[in-house]
Amino acid sequence: MRHPEVSVVIPTCGRVELLARCLAALCSQSCPPHAFEVIVVDDRPGAQTRALVACMAARAAARGLKLVYLPNHGTHGPAAARNLGWRHAHADLVAFTDDDTVPHADWLREGCAAFAAAPLLDAAWGRVVMPVPERPTDYERDAKRLETAGFVTANCFCRHDALQRVGGFDERFRMAWREDTDLQFSLRAAGMQLRHLPQAVVEHPVRPAGWGVSLSQQKKILFDALLYKKHPQHYRQQVRRGPRWDYYLLTLSLLGMLAALVAGRPALAALAAGLWLPLFWLFAGSRLRGTDKSWRSVVEMLLTSVLIPPLAVFWRAVGAFRFRVFFL
């Protein structure tokens, strides 16, 4: 049996319409259908996802393209799902993307060509394009930062043996956050060769988000503690040079103000408010600058700017405790 040149691994979790869009783009790749296989790992096994992959696999098989469905019944999270996928891959080169992406038609052809021309290349990341409005929301602007990230699983390629050498993804990263950065740091620590492939393009449309989405996203910060524990030097050099002292000052002054009010100490509360208010306006202003100025967006930014610093500090403390690391 002829092995494919590249295996594409896609973790998914109940997002059938997005997955269908991604699979349609993969079925339209410019490289020959027999040159690659697609492995869909269902992190929340469901009948709809299974039926979608089965339907598309039947159509793809007629063209010589293999689509595989794998239910993940073990440890959950995108890191674990990707591990299950690449360990079932038949190709020497593994490409990773997400179920909400739209790979360009030449994505796999460009990736395979780069590795064929560089036998010593172990891993690479392509270009991610995230279209947003001219006046994006804070959430959209934050998401667009993925375009400048160094190594993201929405668009990356790794040799199978390189993944084996570092053990793949660390499954302690249970959310879609920092597991790709951890893999990048692990590959570099093992002395492997990485490079950027700007010609291998994946579009990553920003998904609609509910009101106050920035609050729920703060939970991801707990995995910064794990990344820092594993790679403290790389973390300080490439992720964050120092602690978010503004978050700590905002949290302490806010808590101090509330405690003083409860204790009936208005003068002390006013003093704490005098520290909190200018810091708050600096933080909220930075989030509002260059973003959508509709009343809904402005109100959301102001209210969430009150809560983000204490939530971030809380989840940072949870991460430090869970992973047993001193992390500020």
Secondary structure as GFF3:
##gff-version 3
##sequence-region A 1 328
A	DSSP	beta_strand	6	12	.	.	.	ID=ss1
A	DSSP	alpha_helix	16	27	.	.	.	ID=ss2
A	DSSP	three_ten_helix	33	35	.	.	.	ID=ss3
A	DSSP	beta_strand	36	42	.	.	.	ID=ss4
A	DSSP	alpha_helix	47	61	.	.	.	ID=ss5
A	DSSP	beta_strand	66	71	.	.	.	ID=ss6
A	DSSP	alpha_helix	78	87	.	.	.	ID=ss7
A	DSSP	beta_strand	93	96	.	.	.	ID=ss8
A	DSSP	beta_strand	102	103	.	.	.	ID=ss9
A	DSSP	alpha_helix	107	117	.	.	.	ID=ss10
A	DSSP	beta_strand	123	129	.	.	.	ID=ss11
A	DSSP	alpha_helix	138	144	.	.	.	ID=ss12
A	DSSP	three_ten_helix	145	148	.	.	.	ID=ss13
A	DSSP	beta_strand	156	159	.	.	.	ID=ss14
A	DSSP	alpha_helix	160	166	.	.	.	ID=ss15
A	DSSP	alpha_helix	179	189	.	.	.	ID=ss16
A	DSSP	beta_strand	194	203	.	.	.	ID=ss17
A	DSSP	alpha_helix	213	216	.	.	.	ID=ss18
A	DSSP	three_ten_helix	217	221	.	.	.	ID=ss19
A	DSSP	alpha_helix	222	230	.	.	.	ID=ss20
A	DSSP	alpha_helix	232	234	.	.	.	ID=ss21
A	DSSP	pi_helix	235	239	.	.	.	ID=ss22
A	DSSP	alpha_helix	245	262	.	.	.	ID=ss23
A	DSSP	alpha_helix	266	288	.	.	.	ID=ss24
A	DSSP	alpha_helix	295	322	.	.	.	ID=ss25
###
